[in-house]
Amino acid sequence: MGRRVSLTEEMMQHDVDVSWWVTTDAHERGYYTKLYDALVRWISAAFPFTSPYLSNTEIPDLEDSGREA
């Protein structure tokens, strides 16, 4: 909780700020990464945003999970 980053001038160039969270138990079971993967896909498929900013400080590395965004 509370691990978002502060807003900067560079971030103002993005057209949407995306953040997410899961419970501790869900995080331990890998759902943080699964939710990230689903959000990235959903945002690009369902919305007209061209420059989303993922503002969580912990961004999963999908290459390590065997899948790339």
Backbone torsions as a table, in degrees:
resi	resn	phi	psi	omega
1	MET	NA	146.6	175.2
2	GLY	68.3	29.6	-178.0
3	ARG	-107.3	23.6	175.5
4	ARG	-75.2	161.0	180.0
5	VAL	-98.7	159.0	179.3
6	SER	-73.8	149.3	179.5
7	LEU	-72.3	133.3	178.2
8	THR	-123.6	169.0	177.6
9	GLU	-60.4	-39.5	178.2
10	GLU	-60.6	-40.3	-179.9
11	MET	-66.9	-24.8	179.2
12	MET	-65.9	-13.5	178.5
13	GLN	-78.1	-13.0	179.2
14	HIS	-84.1	155.1	-177.3
15	ASP	-99.3	-3.2	174.8
16	VAL	-158.8	144.9	176.4
17	ASP	-107.5	118.9	-177.2
18	VAL	-111.3	127.5	173.7
19	SER	-139.1	160.7	-177.7
20	TRP	-155.8	165.6	177.2
21	TRP	-154.0	159.1	172.6
22	VAL	-138.3	165.3	177.0
23	THR	-68.6	164.3	178.1
24	THR	-57.9	-44.1	180.0
25	ASP	-62.2	-44.0	179.3
26	ALA	-65.2	-38.1	177.6
27	HIS	-61.6	-45.9	179.8
28	GLU	-62.4	-26.7	-179.8
29	ARG	-92.1	6.0	174.8
30	GLY	89.7	7.9	-176.7
31	TYR	-75.5	-20.4	176.8
32	TYR	-61.7	-46.3	179.4
33	THR	-68.8	-40.4	178.8
34	LYS	-62.8	-41.3	178.5
35	LEU	-66.0	-42.1	176.2
36	TYR	-56.5	-49.6	-179.6
37	ASP	-58.1	-46.2	179.9
38	ALA	-65.2	-41.4	179.4
39	LEU	-62.4	-44.6	-179.8
40	VAL	-59.9	-44.8	178.9
41	ARG	-65.2	-46.1	-176.6
42	TRP	-63.7	-44.5	-179.1
43	ILE	-61.3	-44.0	-178.2
44	SER	-72.6	-28.5	-177.6
45	ALA	-88.7	-33.0	-169.9
46	ALA	-106.4	-10.6	-174.7
47	PHE	-128.5	155.8	-178.5
48	PRO	-86.3	17.3	-179.1
49	PHE	-68.0	139.9	179.2
50	THR	-109.5	-15.7	-177.5
51	SER	-144.7	69.1	179.1
52	PRO	-70.1	146.0	175.6
53	TYR	-114.6	122.5	177.7
54	LEU	-90.5	104.4	-168.3
55	SER	-89.3	-0.1	173.6
56	ASN	-69.0	145.8	178.9
57	THR	-79.0	-19.8	176.9
58	GLU	-104.0	103.2	178.3
59	ILE	-107.4	119.4	-178.6
60	PRO	-61.7	149.3	175.0
61	ASP	-99.5	100.7	-176.6
62	LEU	-67.8	-20.7	176.3
63	GLU	-64.1	-35.8	178.5
64	ASP	-69.6	-24.2	-178.7
65	SER	-91.6	2.4	178.0
66	GLY	90.8	4.2	-179.0
67	ARG	-139.1	141.6	177.8
68	GLU	-108.9	148.9	179.6
69	ALA	-70.6	NA	NA
